[in-house]
C-alpha cells in the first residue's frame, strides 16, 4: 500500500508545479486520477462488498472532499505565485484561508463519520477515517516539503 501512496504524491504534487492558467484543468485531471486510485485503496483496505451501503456514503464524502481539495490547491498556487514578494496583507489572507480550509476538512470528517457509521460498524467507520486521515496527512507532508518558505530564493 505504501507504493500506492508514492503514486498519489506524484499525482497530487503536479498542481503545485503548474502555472495559474492551467490550474483548473490540472485540478480536474488530478482529482479524477486521485479519486480512482484512492477508491481502489479504500476497497482493498476496507474489504467491503460493492453493494455495501458504505459506498454511497463514501461517494458523498468524496464529492465534498474534492471541493475542499480544489480550494486547497488554489490556495497553494496563490502562495506559489506570491511567496517571493509576499506582503503582510497577502500572507494574512493566505494564512486565514488555509486555516479555514483545514477547519473545513476537520468538519467534513466529523460530519461524514457520523453518516458512515450508520452504514457500517463504528469500528469500520473509524478504520475508514484513519486511512483517509493518513492519506491526507501524507499528501500534505509531501506538498509542504516541496513548497518554498516565504522569502526563500
Secondary structure by P-SEA (a helix, b strand, c coil): caaaaaaaaaaaaccccccccaaaaaaaaaaaaaaaaaaaaaaaaaccccccaaaaaaaaaaaaaaaaaaaaaaaaaaaaaccccccaaaaaaaaaaaaaaaaaaaaaaaaaaaaaaaaccaaaaaaaaaaaaaaaaaaaaaaaaaccccccc
